[in-house]
Amino acid sequence: MWNKLNLIVAALVLAGCQTGSSTKEQDFFQLSLKLKTCAQDEFQLFYLDQKTDTFSDNQRLRIPVSPSDSFQEILFQVPIDYYPPRFRIDLGEHRQTCFLEVDTIEIKFRHKKIIIPPRAIQRYFDSNIYMELEDSIIRRFPVKGRYDPILFSSPLLEKEMYLRFQLEN
């Protein structure tokens, strides 16, 4: 009797664990930035869905960023069950002029991922006038009193996400 009860409990626990991990993996689109920064700041991720074509505060995540001499992971977890066809990363709110050093950018949806090394950032992202990218270094700066350094997903990255996340499922 005792062995049957233990066997039933073990089976229920294992079934619950398998269902939980599968559900959790499917409920998030993840974007991870591994970088160094010398200043306290806040990064934002704006993303689109299939129905919208403009970025809004309704589809935005904010992450506080602390200064670090070693690489740290800034992880955006978007609680959606689709990959956004387009997104942008706002790299700071507080007019920081110190540089960011990027190790990798990783995009994950379900069990698939895209890893972008520093040498490929300029191919997979478009930037605006408030920043310069050279190898793994991003320099942020104000222009005419305004400050808004942004990386946009490029058409190449959007195509790569489509091929990897949509067609391979």
C-alpha positions as CSV (number, residue, x, y, z in Angstrom):
1,M,0.0,0.0,0.0
2,W,2.7,2.4,1.0
3,N,4.7,1.8,-2.2
4,K,1.7,2.4,-4.4
5,L,1.0,5.7,-2.6
6,N,4.6,6.8,-3.1
7,L,4.5,5.8,-6.7
8,I,1.3,7.8,-7.4
9,V,2.7,10.9,-5.6
10,A,6.0,10.7,-7.5
11,A,4.1,10.4,-10.8
12,L,2.0,13.5,-10.0
13,V,5.1,15.5,-9.0
14,L,6.9,14.6,-12.2
15,A,3.9,15.3,-14.4
16,G,3.5,18.7,-12.7
17,C,7.1,19.6,-13.2
18,Q,7.0,18.7,-16.9
19,T,3.8,20.7,-17.5
20,G,5.1,23.7,-15.6
21,S,8.4,24.0,-17.4
22,S,6.7,23.6,-20.8
23,T,4.1,26.3,-20.0
24,K,6.7,28.7,-18.6
25,E,8.9,28.3,-21.7
26,Q,6.0,29.0,-24.0
27,D,4.8,32.1,-22.1
28,F,7.8,34.3,-22.6
29,F,9.8,36.1,-25.3
30,Q,13.2,36.8,-23.8
31,L,15.8,39.3,-24.8
32,S,19.1,39.3,-22.8
33,L,21.9,41.9,-23.0
34,K,25.2,40.9,-21.5
35,L,27.1,44.2,-21.0
36,K,29.2,46.4,-18.7
37,T,28.2,49.9,-17.8
38,C,29.7,52.6,-15.5
39,A,26.4,54.3,-14.5
40,Q,23.1,53.6,-12.8
41,D,20.4,53.8,-15.5
42,E,17.2,52.3,-16.8
43,F,16.7,50.4,-20.0
44,Q,13.4,49.8,-21.8
45,L,12.2,47.2,-24.3
46,F,9.3,48.2,-26.5
47,Y,7.7,45.5,-28.7
48,L,5.0,45.2,-31.3
49,D,2.4,42.5,-31.8
50,Q,0.8,41.3,-35.1
51,K,-1.9,44.1,-34.9
52,T,0.1,47.2,-34.0
53,D,2.7,49.1,-36.0
54,T,3.8,51.8,-33.5
55,F,5.6,51.4,-30.2
56,S,3.6,52.4,-27.1
57,D,3.9,52.3,-23.3
58,N,1.3,49.5,-23.2
59,Q,3.9,47.2,-24.7
60,R,7.0,48.1,-22.8
61,L,9.2,46.7,-20.1
62,R,11.6,48.7,-17.9
63,I,14.7,47.3,-16.2
64,P,16.9,49.2,-13.7
65,V,20.6,48.8,-14.6
66,S,23.5,49.1,-12.1
67,P,27.1,50.0,-12.8
68,S,29.4,47.0,-13.1
69,D,33.0,46.4,-14.0
70,S,32.1,42.9,-15.1
71,F,29.6,41.7,-17.6
72,Q,26.0,41.6,-16.2
73,E,22.9,40.2,-17.7
74,I,20.0,42.5,-18.4
75,L,17.0,40.2,-19.0
76,F,13.7,41.3,-20.5
77,Q,11.0,38.6,-20.2
78,V,7.9,39.6,-22.2
79,P,4.9,37.5,-21.0
80,I,3.5,36.7,-24.4
81,D,3.0,33.5,-26.4
82,Y,4.3,34.9,-29.7
83,Y,7.5,36.5,-30.8
84,P,7.2,40.3,-31.5
85,P,7.8,41.0,-35.2
86,R,9.7,44.2,-34.3
87,F,11.2,45.7,-31.1
88,R,13.4,48.4,-29.9
89,I,15.8,48.7,-26.9
90,D,16.1,52.1,-25.2
91,L,19.6,52.2,-23.8
92,G,19.2,54.7,-20.9
93,E,17.1,57.5,-19.6
94,H,19.5,59.6,-17.5
95,R,21.8,61.2,-20.0
96,Q,24.7,59.0,-19.3
97,T,27.7,59.6,-21.5
98,C,29.7,56.7,-20.4
99,F,30.0,53.8,-22.8
100,L,28.4,50.4,-22.7
101,E,30.5,47.3,-23.6
102,V,28.4,44.5,-25.1
103,D,29.4,40.8,-24.8
104,T,26.3,39.3,-26.4
105,I,22.7,39.9,-27.2
106,E,20.5,36.8,-27.0
107,I,16.9,36.5,-28.2
108,K,14.9,33.4,-27.1
109,F,11.5,32.2,-27.9
110,R,10.3,28.8,-26.7
111,H,13.2,26.4,-27.2
112,K,14.9,28.4,-30.0
113,K,17.5,31.2,-29.6
114,I,19.5,33.7,-31.7
115,I,22.8,34.7,-30.2
116,I,24.3,38.0,-31.5
117,P,28.0,38.6,-30.9
118,P,29.3,42.2,-30.8
119,R,30.7,42.0,-34.3
120,A,27.2,41.4,-35.7
121,I,25.2,44.0,-33.7
122,Q,25.4,46.5,-36.6
123,R,23.9,44.0,-39.0
124,Y,21.0,43.0,-36.7
125,F,20.2,46.4,-35.2
126,D,19.7,49.9,-36.5
127,S,20.7,52.8,-34.2
128,N,19.7,56.5,-34.0
129,I,21.8,59.7,-33.8
130,Y,22.2,59.5,-30.0
131,M,24.7,56.7,-30.1
132,E,27.7,55.3,-32.0
133,L,28.6,51.6,-32.2
134,E,32.2,50.5,-32.8
135,D,33.0,46.8,-32.3
136,S,31.6,45.9,-28.8
137,I,31.5,49.5,-27.5
138,I,28.3,51.7,-27.6
139,R,28.9,55.4,-26.9
140,R,25.8,57.4,-25.9
141,F,25.6,61.1,-26.1
142,P,23.1,64.0,-26.3
143,V,22.4,65.9,-29.5
144,K,21.1,69.5,-29.4
145,G,20.0,69.0,-25.8
146,R,18.1,65.8,-26.5
147,Y,19.1,62.3,-25.4
148,D,17.4,59.0,-26.5
149,P,19.9,56.2,-27.5
150,I,17.9,53.4,-29.2
151,L,18.6,50.1,-31.0
152,F,15.9,49.0,-33.4
153,S,15.5,45.4,-34.7
154,S,16.7,45.6,-38.3
155,P,14.9,44.0,-41.2
156,L,17.6,41.3,-41.2
157,L,17.0,40.4,-37.6
158,E,13.2,40.4,-38.2
159,K,13.7,38.0,-41.1
160,E,16.0,35.8,-38.9
161,M,13.4,35.8,-36.1
162,Y,10.7,34.8,-38.6
163,L,12.8,32.0,-40.0
164,R,13.9,30.7,-36.6
165,F,10.8,31.2,-34.5
166,Q,7.9,31.0,-37.0
167,L,8.9,28.5,-39.7
168,E,10.9,26.0,-37.6
169,N,8.0,25.4,-35.2
